[in-house]
């Protein structure tokens, strides 16, 4: 899928993916390939189990 624009989570890196759950554009850092979700949706999908996903990490 081709997306263009900045990551809507960190607002600093180019977006590489669009979250199929919420539509957020996300960079590779803020997209969980294993779950196929942006970091925000991944954290909500598995609360307490995704401590390694830091949505504020740049």
PQR file with spaces between the fields and no chain letter, atoms N, CA, C, O and H, PARSE charges and radii, in Angstrom:
ATOM       1  N    UNK     1       0.842   -1.162    0.000 -0.4000 1.5000
ATOM       2  CA   UNK     1       0.000    0.000    0.000 -0.0000 2.0000
ATOM       3  C    UNK     1       0.894    1.235    0.000  0.5500 1.7000
ATOM       4  O    UNK     1       1.841    1.311    0.783 -0.5500 1.4000
ATOM       5  N    UNK     2       0.618    2.161   -0.831 -0.4000 1.5000
ATOM       6  CA   UNK     2       1.392    3.379   -0.904 -0.0000 2.0000
ATOM       7  C    UNK     2       0.697    4.471   -0.086  0.5500 1.7000
ATOM       8  O    UNK     2      -0.472    4.781   -0.314 -0.5500 1.4000
ATOM       9  H    UNK     2      -0.152    2.099   -1.467  0.4000 1.0000
ATOM      10  N    UNK     3       1.419    5.040    0.851 -0.4000 1.5000
ATOM      11  CA   UNK     3       0.896    6.138    1.644 -0.0000 2.0000
ATOM      12  C    UNK     3       1.886    7.283    1.564  0.5500 1.7000
ATOM      13  O    UNK     3       3.075    7.069    1.330 -0.5500 1.4000
ATOM      14  H    UNK     3       2.369    4.789    1.036  0.4000 1.0000
ATOM      15  N    UNK     4       1.398    8.489    1.757 -0.4000 1.5000
ATOM      16  CA   UNK     4       2.288    9.638    1.756 -0.0000 2.0000
ATOM      17  C    UNK     4       1.872   10.571    2.878  0.5500 1.7000
ATOM      18  O    UNK     4       0.692   10.691    3.208 -0.5500 1.4000
ATOM      19  H    UNK     4       0.432    8.662    1.947  0.4000 1.0000
ATOM      20  N    UNK     5       2.844   11.211    3.443 -0.4000 1.5000
ATOM      21  CA   UNK     5       2.613   12.119    4.550 -0.0000 2.0000
ATOM      22  C    UNK     5       3.454   11.719    5.744  0.5500 1.7000
ATOM      23  O    UNK     5       4.238   10.771    5.686 -0.5500 1.4000
ATOM      24  H    UNK     5       3.803   11.113    3.176  0.4000 1.0000
ATOM      25  N    UNK     6       3.278   12.451    6.821 -0.4000 1.5000
ATOM      26  CA   UNK     6       4.010   12.171    8.045 -0.0000 2.0000
ATOM      27  C    UNK     6       3.224   11.219    8.932  0.5500 1.7000
ATOM      28  O    UNK     6       1.998   11.132    8.865 -0.5500 1.4000
ATOM      29  H    UNK     6       2.641   13.221    6.868  0.4000 1.0000
ATOM      30  N    UNK     7       3.970   10.516    9.760 -0.4000 1.5000
ATOM      31  CA   UNK     7       3.368    9.655   10.776 -0.0000 2.0000
ATOM      32  C    UNK     7       2.471   10.537   11.654  0.5500 1.7000
ATOM      33  O    UNK     7       2.904   11.588   12.127 -0.5500 1.4000
ATOM      34  H    UNK     7       4.966   10.588    9.815  0.4000 1.0000
ATOM      35  N    UNK     8       1.256   10.119   11.865 -0.4000 1.5000
ATOM      36  CA   UNK     8       0.326   10.906   12.667 -0.0000 2.0000
ATOM      37  C    UNK     8       0.522   10.674   14.164  0.5500 1.7000
ATOM      38  O    UNK     8      -0.166   11.286   14.981 -0.5500 1.4000
ATOM      39  H    UNK     8       0.905    9.265   11.482  0.4000 1.0000
ATOM      40  N    UNK     9       1.447    9.802   14.523 -0.4000 1.5000
ATOM      41  CA   UNK     9       1.729    9.566   15.938 -0.0000 2.0000
ATOM      42  C    UNK     9       2.910   10.425   16.381  0.5500 1.7000
ATOM      43  O    UNK     9       2.800   11.179   17.348 -0.5500 1.4000
ATOM      44  H    UNK     9       2.006    9.304   13.859  0.4000 1.0000
ATOM      45  N    UNK    10       4.037   10.315   15.683 -0.4000 1.5000
ATOM      46  CA   UNK    10       5.213   11.097   16.078 -0.0000 2.0000
ATOM      47  C    UNK    10       5.313   12.422   15.326  0.5500 1.7000
ATOM      48  O    UNK    10       5.990   13.342   15.784 -0.5500 1.4000
ATOM      49  H    UNK    10       4.126    9.702   14.898  0.4000 1.0000
ATOM      50  N    UNK    11       4.657   12.524   14.196 -0.4000 1.5000
ATOM      51  CA   UNK    11       4.646   13.726   13.365 -0.0000 2.0000
ATOM      52  C    UNK    11       6.042   14.170   12.927  0.5500 1.7000
ATOM      53  O    UNK    11       6.280   15.355   12.694 -0.5500 1.4000
ATOM      54  H    UNK    11       4.107   11.776   13.824  0.4000 1.0000
ATOM      55  N    UNK    12       6.969   13.198   12.817 -0.4000 1.5000
ATOM      56  CA   UNK    12       8.312   13.573   12.375 -0.0000 2.0000
ATOM      57  C    UNK    12       8.875   12.652   11.293  0.5500 1.7000
ATOM      58  O    UNK    12       9.707   13.084   10.495 -0.5500 1.4000
ATOM      59  H    UNK    12       6.776   12.236   13.006  0.4000 1.0000
ATOM      60  N    UNK    13       8.446   11.413   11.251 -0.4000 1.5000
ATOM      61  CA   UNK    13       8.948   10.458   10.253 -0.0000 2.0000
ATOM      62  C    UNK    13       7.922   10.289    9.139  0.5500 1.7000
ATOM      63  O    UNK    13       6.725   10.483    9.349 -0.5500 1.4000
ATOM      64  H    UNK    13       7.770   11.062   11.899  0.4000 1.0000
ATOM      65  N    UNK    14       8.404    9.925    7.952 -0.4000 1.5000
ATOM      66  CA   UNK    14       7.477    9.636    6.856 -0.0000 2.0000
ATOM      67  C    UNK    14       6.630    8.397    7.180  0.5500 1.7000
ATOM      68  O    UNK    14       7.142    7.406    7.701 -0.5500 1.4000
ATOM      69  H    UNK    14       9.377    9.767    7.782  0.4000 1.0000
ATOM      70  N    UNK    15       5.369    8.464    6.875 -0.4000 1.5000
ATOM      71  CA   UNK    15       4.471    7.327    7.103 -0.0000 2.0000
ATOM      72  C    UNK    15       4.750    6.236    6.080  0.5500 1.7000
ATOM      73  O    UNK    15       4.960    6.512    4.898 -0.5500 1.4000
ATOM      74  H    UNK    15       4.953    9.269    6.452  0.4000 1.0000
ATOM      75  N    UNK    16       4.751    4.997    6.548 -0.4000 1.5000
ATOM      76  CA   UNK    16       4.958    3.840    5.690 -0.0000 2.0000
ATOM      77  C    UNK    16       3.722    2.957    5.608  0.5500 1.7000
ATOM      78  O    UNK    16       3.558    2.201    4.650 -0.5500 1.4000
ATOM      79  H    UNK    16       4.581    4.773    7.508  0.4000 1.0000
ATOM      80  N    UNK    17       2.848    3.050    6.612 -0.4000 1.5000
ATOM      81  CA   UNK    17       1.678    2.181    6.707 -0.0000 2.0000
ATOM      82  C    UNK    17       0.449    2.983    7.110  0.5500 1.7000
ATOM      83  O    UNK    17       0.557    4.063    7.690 -0.5500 1.4000
ATOM      84  H    UNK    17       2.981    3.664    7.390  0.4000 1.0000
ATOM      85  N    UNK    18      -0.719    2.437    6.793 -0.4000 1.5000
ATOM      86  CA   UNK    18      -1.977    2.994    7.286 -0.0000 2.0000
ATOM      87  C    UNK    18      -2.633    1.908    8.135  0.5500 1.7000
ATOM      88  O    UNK    18      -2.792    0.774    7.683 -0.5500 1.4000
ATOM      89  H    UNK    18      -0.807    1.560    6.322  0.4000 1.0000
ATOM      90  N    UNK    19      -3.009    2.251    9.349 -0.4000 1.5000
ATOM      91  CA   UNK    19      -3.630    1.293   10.253 -0.0000 2.0000
ATOM      92  C    UNK    19      -5.011    0.910    9.717  0.5500 1.7000
ATOM      93  O    UNK    19      -5.837    1.789    9.468 -0.5500 1.4000
ATOM      94  H    UNK    19      -2.880    3.173    9.716  0.4000 1.0000
ATOM      95  N    UNK    20      -5.272   -0.382    9.537 -0.4000 1.5000
ATOM      96  CA   UNK    20      -6.574   -0.806    9.025 -0.0000 2.0000
ATOM      97  C    UNK    20      -7.692   -0.636   10.049  0.5500 1.7000
ATOM      98  O    UNK    20      -8.870   -0.656    9.694 -0.5500 1.4000
ATOM      99  H    UNK    20      -4.601   -1.095    9.739  0.4000 1.0000
ATOM     100  N    UNK    21      -7.327   -0.470   11.305 -0.4000 1.5000
ATOM     101  CA   UNK    21      -8.328   -0.322   12.363 -0.0000 2.0000
ATOM     102  C    UNK    21      -8.841    1.116   12.475  0.5500 1.7000
ATOM     103  O    UNK    21     -10.049    1.351   12.522 -0.5500 1.4000
ATOM     104  H    UNK    21      -6.369   -0.454   11.594  0.4000 1.0000
ATOM     105  N    UNK    22      -7.911    2.074   12.518 -0.4000 1.5000
ATOM     106  CA   UNK    22      -8.319    3.466   12.741 -0.0000 2.0000
ATOM     107  C    UNK    22      -7.980    4.413   11.590  0.5500 1.7000
ATOM     108  O    UNK    22      -8.455    5.548   11.559 -0.5500 1.4000
ATOM     109  H    UNK    22      -6.930    1.883   12.480  0.4000 1.0000
ATOM     110  N    UNK    23      -7.158    3.949   10.643 -0.4000 1.5000
ATOM     111  CA   UNK    23      -6.801    4.778    9.498 -0.0000 2.0000
ATOM     112  C    UNK    23      -5.613    5.696    9.716  0.5500 1.7000
ATOM     113  O    UNK    23      -5.262    6.472    8.827 -0.5500 1.4000
ATOM     114  H    UNK    23      -6.771    3.027   10.668  0.4000 1.0000
ATOM     115  N    UNK    24      -4.991    5.622   10.879 -0.4000 1.5000
ATOM     116  CA   UNK    24      -3.836    6.463   11.184 -0.0000 2.0000
ATOM     117  C    UNK    24      -2.654    6.111   10.288  0.5500 1.7000
ATOM     118  O    UNK    24      -2.349    4.938   10.075 -0.5500 1.4000
ATOM     119  H    UNK    24      -5.276    4.992   11.601  0.4000 1.0000
ATOM     120  N    UNK    25      -1.994    7.140    9.768 -0.4000 1.5000
ATOM     121  CA   UNK    25      -0.751    6.939    9.037 -0.0000 2.0000
ATOM     122  C    UNK    25       0.355    6.770   10.061  0.5500 1.7000
ATOM     123  O    UNK    25       0.460    7.561   10.998 -0.5500 1.4000
ATOM     124  H    UNK    25      -2.242    8.094    9.942  0.4000 1.0000
ATOM     125  N    UNK    26       1.189    5.742    9.889 -0.4000 1.5000
ATOM     126  CA   UNK    26       2.231    5.453   10.868 -0.0000 2.0000
ATOM     127  C    UNK    26       3.556    5.141   10.191  0.5500 1.7000
ATOM     128  O    UNK    26       3.604    4.525    9.126 -0.5500 1.4000
ATOM     129  H    UNK    26       1.104    5.099    9.128  0.4000 1.0000
ATOM     130  N    UNK    27       4.636    5.584   10.842 -0.4000 1.5000
ATOM     131  CA   UNK    27       5.980    5.241   10.381 -0.0000 2.0000
ATOM     132  C    UNK    27       6.282    3.814   10.831  0.5500 1.7000
ATOM     133  O    UNK    27       5.495    3.208   11.558 -0.5500 1.4000
ATOM     134  H    UNK    27       4.597    6.084   11.708  0.4000 1.0000
ATOM     135  N    UNK    28       7.415    3.286   10.399 -0.4000 1.5000
ATOM     136  CA   UNK    28       7.794    1.925   10.766 -0.0000 2.0000
ATOM     137  C    UNK    28       7.958    1.750   12.275  0.5500 1.7000
ATOM     138  O    UNK    28       7.702    0.667   12.800 -0.5500 1.4000
ATOM     139  H    UNK    28       8.054    3.778    9.808  0.4000 1.0000
ATOM     140  N    UNK    29       8.376    2.792   12.971 -0.4000 1.5000
ATOM     141  CA   UNK    29       8.557    2.726   14.420 -0.0000 2.0000
ATOM     142  C    UNK    29       7.210    2.604   15.136  0.5500 1.7000
ATOM     143  O    UNK    29       7.104    1.928   16.159 -0.5500 1.4000
ATOM     144  H    UNK    29       8.584    3.672   12.544  0.4000 1.0000
ATOM     145  N    UNK    30       6.194    3.256   14.598 -0.4000 1.5000
ATOM     146  CA   UNK    30       4.890    3.305   15.259 -0.0000 2.0000
ATOM     147  C    UNK    30       3.850    2.399   14.599  0.5500 1.7000
ATOM     148  O    UNK    30       2.646    2.635   14.703 -0.5500 1.4000
ATOM     149  H    UNK    30       6.280    3.806   13.767  0.4000 1.0000
ATOM     150  N    UNK    31       4.330    1.367   13.924 -0.4000 1.5000
ATOM     151  CA   UNK    31       3.448    0.371   13.319 -0.0000 2.0000
ATOM     152  C    UNK    31       3.905   -1.004   13.761  0.5500 1.7000
ATOM     153  O    UNK    31       5.078   -1.348   13.611 -0.5500 1.4000
ATOM     154  H    UNK    31       5.308    1.175   13.839  0.4000 1.0000
ATOM     155  N    UNK    32       3.003   -1.785   14.300 -0.4000 1.5000
ATOM     156  CA   UNK    32       3.319   -3.135   14.774 -0.0000 2.0000
ATOM     157  C    UNK    32       3.023   -4.119   13.647  0.5500 1.7000
ATOM     158  O    UNK    32       1.866   -4.459   13.398 -0.5500 1.4000
ATOM     159  H    UNK    32       2.050   -1.506   14.423  0.4000 1.0000
ATOM     160  N    UNK    33       4.073   -4.572   12.969 -0.4000 1.5000
ATOM     161  CA   UNK    33       3.906   -5.496   11.842 -0.0000 2.0000
ATOM     162  C    UNK    33       3.266   -6.812   12.269  0.5500 1.7000
ATOM     163  O    UNK    33       2.485   -7.401   11.521 -0.5500 1.4000
ATOM     164  H    UNK    33       5.013   -4.296   13.171  0.4000 1.0000
ATOM     165  N    UNK    34       3.596   -7.266   13.463 -0.4000 1.5000
ATOM     166  CA   UNK    34       3.067   -8.541   13.949 -0.0000 2.0000
ATOM     167  C    UNK    34       1.539   -8.496   14.094  0.5500 1.7000
ATOM     168  O    UNK    34       0.846   -9.445   13.728 -0.5500 1.4000
ATOM     169  H    UNK    34       4.230   -6.788   14.071  0.4000 1.0000
ATOM     170  N    UNK    35       1.028   -7.389   14.630 -0.4000 1.5000
ATOM     171  CA   UNK    35      -0.416   -7.246   14.799 -0.0000 2.0000
ATOM     172  C    UNK    35      -1.084   -6.587   13.595  0.5500 1.7000
ATOM     173  O    UNK    35      -2.294   -6.707   13.408 -0.5500 1.4000
ATOM     174  H    UNK    35       1.590   -6.618   14.928  0.4000 1.0000
ATOM     175  N    UNK    36      -0.290   -5.889   12.781 -0.4000 1.5000
ATOM     176  CA   UNK    36      -0.847   -5.179   11.639 -0.0000 2.0000
ATOM     177  C    UNK    36      -1.650   -3.967   12.059  0.5500 1.7000
ATOM     178  O    UNK    36      -2.669   -3.640   11.449 -0.5500 1.4000
ATOM     179  H    UNK    36       0.693   -5.791   12.934  0.4000 1.0000
ATOM     180  N    UNK    37      -1.176   -3.292   13.124 -0.4000 1.5000
ATOM     181  CA   UNK    37      -1.880   -2.133   13.675 -0.0000 2.0000
ATOM     182  C    UNK    37      -0.880   -1.035   14.025  0.5500 1.7000
ATOM     183  O    UNK    37       0.309   -1.299   14.203 -0.5500 1.4000
ATOM     184  H    UNK    37      -0.349   -3.557   13.619  0.4000 1.0000
ATOM     185  N    UNK    38      -1.380    0.213   14.122 -0.4000 1.5000
ATOM     186  CA   UNK    38      -0.530    1.290   14.609 -0.0000 2.0000
ATOM     187  C    UNK    38      -0.248    1.047   16.087  0.5500 1.7000
ATOM     188  O    UNK    38      -0.923    0.237   16.722 -0.5500 1.4000
ATOM     189  H    UNK    38      -2.346    0.427   13.978  0.4000 1.0000
ATOM     190  N    UNK    39       0.732    1.735   16.633 -0.4000 1.5000
ATOM     191  CA   UNK    39       1.129    1.537   18.026 -0.0000 2.0000
ATOM     192  C    UNK    39      -0.022    1.808   18.989  0.5500 1.7000
ATOM     193  O    UNK    39      -0.158    1.115   19.997 -0.5500 1.4000
ATOM     194  H    UNK    39       1.280    2.394   16.117  0.4000 1.0000
ATOM     195  N    UNK    40      -0.847    2.802   18.694 -0.4000 1.5000
ATOM     196  CA   UNK    40      -1.983    3.104   19.569 -0.0000 2.0000
ATOM     197  C    UNK    40      -2.983    1.956   19.606  0.5500 1.7000
ATOM     198  O    UNK    40      -3.411    1.544   20.684 -0.5500 1.4000
ATOM     199  H    UNK    40      -0.736    3.365   17.875  0.4000 1.0000
ATOM     200  N    UNK    41      -3.356    1.443   18.455 -0.4000 1.5000
ATOM     201  CA   UNK    41      -4.317    0.336   18.392 -0.0000 2.0000
ATOM     202  C    UNK    41      -3.714   -0.947   18.945  0.5500 1.7000
ATOM     203  O    UNK    41      -4.411   -1.741   19.576 -0.5500 1.4000
ATOM     204  H    UNK    41      -3.009    1.778   17.580  0.4000 1.0000
ATOM     205  N    UNK    42      -2.412   -1.154   18.710 -0.4000 1.5000
ATOM     206  CA   UNK    42      -1.749   -2.349   19.233 -0.0000 2.0000
ATOM     207  C    UNK    42      -1.749   -2.332   20.753  0.5500 1.7000
ATOM     208  O    UNK    42      -1.952   -3.371   21.381 -0.5500 1.4000
ATOM     209  H    UNK    42      -1.845   -0.508   18.198  0.4000 1.0000
ATOM     210  N    UNK    43      -1.526   -1.167   21.352 -0.4000 1.5000
ATOM     211  CA   UNK    43      -1.532   -1.052   22.809 -0.0000 2.0000
ATOM     212  C    UNK    43      -2.924   -1.329   23.367  0.5500 1.7000
ATOM     213  O    UNK    43      -3.050   -1.924   24.437 -0.5500 1.4000
ATOM     214  H    UNK    43      -1.362   -0.323   20.841  0.4000 1.0000
ATOM     215  N    UNK    44      -3.959   -0.912   22.665 -0.4000 1.5000
ATOM     216  CA   UNK    44      -5.336   -1.152   23.111 -0.0000 2.0000
ATOM     217  C    UNK    44      -5.744   -2.597   22.884  0.5500 1.7000
ATOM     218  O    UNK    44      -6.554   -3.142   23.635 -0.5500 1.4000
ATOM     219  H    UNK    44      -3.857   -0.429   21.795  0.4000 1.0000
ATOM     220  N    UNK    45      -5.193   -3.215   21.861 -0.4000 1.5000
ATOM     221  CA   UNK    45      -5.558   -4.599   21.547 -0.0000 2.0000
ATOM     222  C    UNK    45      -5.015   -5.570   22.582  0.5500 1.7000
ATOM     223  O    UNK    45      -5.637   -6.595   22.862 -0.5500 1.4000
ATOM     224  H    UNK    45      -4.535   -2.773   21.252  0.4000 1.0000
ATOM     225  N    UNK    46      -3.870   -5.255   23.145 -0.4000 1.5000
ATOM     226  CA   UNK    46      -3.232   -6.132   24.121 -0.0000 2.0000
ATOM     227  C    UNK    46      -2.762   -5.314   25.317  0.5500 1.7000
ATOM     228  O    UNK    46      -1.556   -5.191   25.532 -0.5500 1.4000
ATOM     229  H    UNK    46      -3.366   -4.422   22.917  0.4000 1.0000
ATOM     230  N    UNK    47      -3.680   -4.751   26.104 -0.4000 1.5000
ATOM     231  CA   UNK    47      -3.259   -3.923   27.234 -0.0000 2.0000
ATOM     232  C    UNK    47      -2.400   -4.713   28.216  0.5500 1.7000
ATOM     233  O    UNK    47      -2.697   -5.859   28.554 -0.5500 1.4000
ATOM     234  H    UNK    47      -4.660   -4.851   25.930  0.4000 1.0000
ATOM     235  N    UNK    48      -1.330   -4.067   28.663 -0.4000 1.5000
ATOM     236  CA   UNK    48      -0.441   -4.686   29.628 -0.0000 2.0000
ATOM     237  C    UNK    48       0.555   -5.654   29.040  0.5500 1.7000
ATOM     238  O    UNK    48       1.472   -6.087   29.737 -0.5500 1.4000
ATOM     239  H    UNK    48      -1.089   -3.136   28.389  0.4000 1.0000
ATOM     240  N    UNK    49       0.404   -6.010   27.772 -0.4000 1.5000
ATOM     241  CA   UNK    49       1.309   -6.971   27.161 -0.0000 2.0000
ATOM     242  C    UNK    49       2.231   -6.316   26.149  0.5500 1.7000
ATOM     243  O    UNK    49       3.142   -6.978   25.651 -0.5500 1.4000
ATOM     244  H    UNK    49      -0.341   -5.658   27.205  0.4000 1.0000
ATOM     245  N    UNK    50       2.041   -5.072   25.831 -0.4000 1.5000
ATOM     246  CA   UNK    50       2.848   -4.413   24.808 -0.0000 2.0000
ATOM     247  C    UNK    50       3.720   -3.329   25.427  0.5500 1.7000
ATOM     248  O    UNK    50       3.752   -2.208   24.920 -0.5500 1.4000
ATOM     249  H    UNK    50       1.301   -4.534   26.236  0.4000 1.0000
ATOM     250  N    UNK    51       4.421   -3.635   26.502 -0.4000 1.5000
ATOM     251  CA   UNK    51       5.290   -2.666   27.148 -0.0000 2.0000
ATOM     252  C    UNK    51       6.424   -2.212   26.248  0.5500 1.7000
ATOM     253  O    UNK    51       6.986   -1.137   26.460 -0.5500 1.4000
ATOM     254  H    UNK    51       4.395   -4.545   26.913  0.4000 1.0000
ATOM     255  N    UNK    52       6.776   -3.019   25.237 -0.4000 1.5000
ATOM     256  CA   UNK    52       7.869   -2.662   24.348 -0.0000 2.0000
ATOM     257  C    UNK    52       7.448   -1.642   23.294  0.5500 1.7000
ATOM     258  O    UNK    52       8.309   -1.105   22.597 -0.5500 1.4000
ATOM     259  H    UNK    52       6.320   -3.892   25.065  0.4000 1.0000
ATOM     260  N    UNK    53       6.165   -1.357   23.156 -0.4000 1.5000
ATOM     261  CA   UNK    53       5.690   -0.370   22.194 -0.0000 2.0000
ATOM     262  C    UNK    53       5.607    0.968   22.909  0.5500 1.7000
ATOM     263  O    UNK    53       4.749    1.166   23.769 -0.5500 1.4000
ATOM     264  H    UNK    53       5.465   -1.793   23.722  0.4000 1.0000
ATOM     265  N    UNK    54       6.490    1.877   22.557 -0.4000 1.5000
ATOM     266  CA   UNK    54       6.512    3.209   23.148 -0.0000 2.0000
ATOM     267  C    UNK    54       5.989    4.167   22.098  0.5500 1.7000
ATOM     268  O    UNK    54       6.704    4.502   21.154 -0.5500 1.4000
ATOM     269  H    UNK    54       7.187    1.716   21.858  0.4000 1.0000
ATOM     270  N    UNK    55       4.750    4.613   22.249 -0.4000 1.5000
ATOM     271  CA   UNK    55       4.131    5.458   21.238 -0.0000 2.0000
ATOM     272  C    UNK    55       4.763    6.841   21.182  0.5500 1.7000
ATOM     273  O    UNK    55       4.525    7.589   20.234 -0.5500 1.4000
ATOM     274  H    UNK    55       4.169    4.341   23.017  0.4000 1.0000
ATOM     275  N    UNK    56       5.568    7.196   22.188 -0.4000 1.5000
ATOM     276  CA   UNK    56       6.211    8.496   22.202 -0.0000 2.0000
ATOM     277  C    UNK    56       7.658    8.439   21.736  0.5500 1.7000
ATOM     278  O    UNK    56       8.334    9.467   21.689 -0.5500 1.4000
ATOM     279  H    UNK    56       5.761    6.589   22.958  0.4000 1.0000
ATOM     280  N    UNK    57       8.141    7.246   21.390 -0.4000 1.5000
ATOM     281  CA   UNK    57       9.520    7.072   20.945 -0.0000 2.0000
ATOM     282  C    UNK    57       9.683    7.642   19.543  0.5500 1.7000
ATOM     283  O    UNK    57       8.856    7.400   18.664 -0.5500 1.4000
ATOM     284  H    UNK    57       7.592    6.411   21.429  0.4000 1.0000
ATOM     285  N    UNK    58      10.751    8.397   19.342 -0.4000 1.5000
ATOM     286  CA   UNK    58      11.006    8.961   18.011 -0.0000 2.0000
ATOM     287  C    UNK    58      12.169    8.283   17.383  0.5500 1.7000
ATOM     288  O    UNK    58      12.544    8.614   16.259 -0.5500 1.4000
ATOM     289  H    UNK    58      11.423    8.594   20.056  0.4000 1.0000
